Amino acid sequence: MDREMNTLYDVQQLLKQFGVYVYVGKRMWDIELIALELDNLYKSGVVEKDLYLRAKIVLRHEHRFEEENERYK
């Protein structure tokens, strides 16, 4: 399962393949819930380690970006 994993949208599309749709209403909360769902998929053995790690990097980057944006509001 070799796929591009560069954006939050890419991670959302990955979760969608497993019937997981996340929308809480606040982007920061969405990112955090997506990370939890991704962890569960990995622990269940349905997502490969390489793909999981690449997705986690994207989520970490997006989370940090949101933290910076909130700091300057």
Phi, psi and omega in degrees: 000074182263111182220158177293141179218082185241339186227166176300322178301318178300318179293320178298320179295324176299311181297323181300328178300336181254014178076022180255116178242128183238122170207106180263328178121339175241128187304318180300316180292323177301314181299316181295319179291322176300319179298318178295317179296320178298317177303315180296319178295321179293314180297332178281349177086013181265348176242130180291154184302314182300314179294318178302312182295320178295319178294321179296323177297316178300314181295320178297317178297313181295321179296315179299319178300316179295321177299317179296318179297319180292327181294327184261012178276000000 
